[in-house]
Amino acid sequence: MKNPRDIIFEPVVSEKSYDLVSDSNSYTFVVDRRSNKTEIKLAIQTIFDVKVTSVNTMNRKGKLKRTGYTIGKRNDSKRAIVQLADGDSIDVFEV
């Protein structure tokens, strides 16, 4: 099994992710692109000691950016929206 810290990279801190926390107890993380939903669920439960009820993932393509004559590309990424059981919370997102 992989190390949970190698699967979960960082939380997504944005207005939309904070709305998900307050509305549906869902948290958003940037995760390893090669990981699957089961690995993400086990990693979140191991790191934060919470009960995960569902995991939704999305692959995001990097934007093309132009600097002068050259065109570059940002890295592709994968995000996971993790819904926790009632009564559980993650302190990283607390205001």
C-alpha positions in Angstrom: 0.0 0.0 0.0 1.1 3.5 -0.7 2.0 6.1 2.0 -1.2 8.2 2.5 1.0 11.4 2.4 2.0 10.5 -1.1 -1.6 10.3 -2.3 -3.0 13.5 -0.7 -1.0 16.6 -1.7 -2.9 19.7 -0.3 -6.3 21.0 0.4 -8.0 23.3 -2.0 -8.7 26.7 -0.4 -11.2 28.7 -2.4 -14.7 30.2 -1.9 -16.3 27.3 -3.7 -14.6 24.7 -1.5 -15.6 26.6 1.7 -19.2 26.6 0.5 -19.0 22.8 0.1 -17.7 22.5 3.7 -20.6 24.5 5.1 -23.3 23.1 2.9 -22.6 19.4 2.6 -19.6 18.6 4.9 -17.5 17.9 1.8 -13.8 18.7 1.5 -11.6 19.2 -1.6 -8.0 18.0 -2.0 -5.4 17.9 -4.7 -4.4 14.3 -5.1 -2.0 12.1 -7.0 -3.2 11.6 -10.6 -2.5 7.9 -10.5 -4.6 7.3 -7.3 -8.1 5.8 -7.3 -11.1 6.5 -5.1 -10.4 3.6 -2.7 -6.9 4.8 -2.1 -8.0 8.4 -1.5 -10.7 7.3 0.9 -8.2 5.2 3.0 -5.6 8.0 2.9 -8.1 10.6 4.2 -9.4 8.2 7.0 -5.8 7.5 8.0 -4.4 11.0 8.0 -7.4 12.9 9.6 -9.0 10.0 11.6 -12.5 10.6 10.1 -15.2 8.5 8.4 -15.5 9.1 4.6 -18.9 8.4 3.1 -18.1 9.2 -0.6 -15.3 10.3 -2.9 -15.8 12.1 -6.2 -12.7 12.8 -8.4 -12.1 15.1 -11.4 -9.1 15.3 -13.7 -8.2 18.9 -14.6 -6.2 19.7 -17.7 -3.5 22.4 -17.3 -4.1 25.8 -19.1 -2.0 26.9 -22.0 -0.2 30.1 -21.1 1.7 32.3 -23.5 4.9 34.3 -22.5 6.1 36.3 -25.5 6.6 34.0 -28.5 6.5 30.7 -26.6 3.5 28.8 -25.4 3.8 26.9 -22.2 1.4 24.6 -20.3 0.5 24.3 -16.6 0.6 20.9 -15.1 -2.5 18.7 -15.2 -4.0 17.9 -11.8 -6.5 15.7 -10.1 -8.9 16.8 -7.4 -11.0 14.8 -5.0 -14.2 15.9 -3.2 -14.5 13.9 -0.1 -17.8 13.8 1.9 -17.5 13.0 5.6 -20.0 11.4 7.9 -22.2 13.6 10.1 -20.3 14.9 13.1 -16.8 14.6 11.5 -14.8 17.6 10.4 -11.2 18.4 9.3 -9.5 21.2 11.2 -7.5 22.5 8.2 -10.6 24.1 6.8 -11.9 25.7 10.0 -12.1 29.5 9.9 
